[in-house]
């Protein structure tokens, strides 16, 4: 088996493993949290997923293309500032809007606010 086939097999196995682990985690969460708790978890996760897409703003793909094409990394600092700035704006908005988005209870509002903070290291991860 050649190195390309072996790499593709490892990549395929990792993808399948990730999907199986994701499914298992979802089943465990659903069983442990119950119907209402899992619904609240899904709401917070969905809001943060959409917020993450908005805060990356495609800068990761721009960086990948530029670095691959020109071998220059001079836009990394600007991309970091853009992503951190967008993340700060979105985190601030989510902190203020959490009671409106998750009018279920104090636990959901707290969860939304705390988990929204993950957008900040996520911005740095996206650039790196």
Buried (B, 14 or more C-beta within 10 A) or exposed (E): EEEEEEEEEEEEEEEEEEEEEEEEEEEEBBEEBEEEBBBBBBBBEEBBEEBBEEBBBEBBEBBEEBBEEEEEEEBBEEBBEBBBEBBBEBBEEBBEBBBEBBEEEEEBBEBBBEBBEBBBEBBEEBBE
